[in-house]
Amino acid sequence: MATIVYAGALPEVLETGVERVELPESVTDIQGLLDWLGRRGGPWQRLPRKGAVRASVNNHLVEPGFRVTDRDRVSLAPLAW
């Protein structure tokens, strides 16, 4: 399972600071993860739009096309809100 850590204003908006999720096969990169999270509905629909979130995978800053797996720790933080 992947670990997703939310930073900045995201924990307040999403009502959680961290979660463990099993990524569907369709999620292969950061942008796919953000799209999938937004489709879950509820507070996740309020995730900042493309380009407004900074991501890191296993403590390394990455771009939206960076690959992710169920073994990764992904941190998401808004650039500005």
C-alpha positions as CSV (number, residue, x, y, z in Angstrom):
1,M,0.0,0.0,0.0
2,A,1.2,3.5,-0.8
3,T,1.3,6.1,2.0
4,I,0.1,9.6,1.1
5,V,1.0,12.4,3.4
6,Y,-0.9,15.7,3.0
7,A,0.9,18.9,4.1
8,G,0.2,22.7,4.2
9,A,-3.5,23.4,4.1
10,L,-4.4,20.0,2.7
11,P,-5.0,18.1,6.0
12,E,-7.6,20.7,7.1
13,V,-9.4,20.6,3.8
14,L,-9.2,16.8,3.4
15,E,-9.8,16.0,7.1
16,T,-6.8,13.8,7.2
17,G,-3.0,14.2,7.3
18,V,-2.0,10.8,6.1
19,E,-3.6,7.7,4.6
20,R,-2.5,4.3,3.2
21,V,-4.1,3.3,-0.1
22,E,-3.9,0.6,-2.6
23,L,-3.4,2.3,-5.9
24,P,-5.5,1.0,-8.8
25,E,-3.5,-0.3,-11.8
26,S,-4.6,2.8,-13.7
27,V,-2.5,5.1,-11.4
28,T,1.0,5.0,-12.6
29,D,2.3,8.6,-11.9
30,I,1.7,11.6,-9.7
31,Q,-0.8,13.2,-12.1
32,G,-2.8,9.9,-12.3
33,L,-2.8,9.8,-8.5
34,L,-4.1,13.4,-8.2
35,D,-6.8,12.6,-10.8
36,W,-7.8,9.4,-9.0
37,L,-7.9,11.2,-5.6
38,G,-10.2,13.9,-7.1
39,R,-12.6,11.3,-8.5
40,R,-13.1,9.8,-5.0
41,G,-15.4,12.7,-4.3
42,G,-16.1,14.5,-1.1
43,P,-13.2,16.7,0.1
44,W,-10.8,15.2,-2.4
45,Q,-12.7,17.1,-5.2
46,R,-11.2,20.3,-3.6
47,L,-7.6,19.2,-4.3
48,P,-5.8,22.0,-6.1
49,R,-5.8,21.8,-9.8
50,K,-2.9,20.6,-12.0
51,G,0.2,22.6,-11.3
52,A,-0.9,23.8,-7.9
53,V,0.4,20.9,-5.9
54,R,4.0,20.0,-5.2
55,A,4.7,16.3,-4.8
56,S,7.6,14.3,-3.4
57,V,8.1,10.6,-3.6
58,N,10.2,8.9,-1.0
59,N,11.5,12.4,0.1
60,H,12.5,13.5,-3.4
61,L,10.7,16.3,-5.2
62,V,9.2,15.1,-8.4
63,E,7.2,16.3,-11.5
64,P,3.6,15.2,-12.3
65,G,4.8,12.4,-14.7
66,F,7.0,10.7,-12.1
67,R,6.0,7.0,-11.6
68,V,4.5,5.8,-8.4
69,T,3.9,2.4,-7.0
70,D,2.2,0.8,-3.9
71,R,5.6,0.8,-2.2
72,D,6.0,4.6,-2.3
73,R,5.5,7.3,0.3
74,V,4.0,10.3,-1.5
75,S,3.8,13.8,0.0
76,L,1.5,16.4,-1.4
77,A,1.5,20.1,-0.5
78,P,-0.2,23.1,-2.2
79,L,2.0,25.6,-3.9
80,A,-0.5,28.3,-3.0
81,W,-4.1,28.3,-2.0
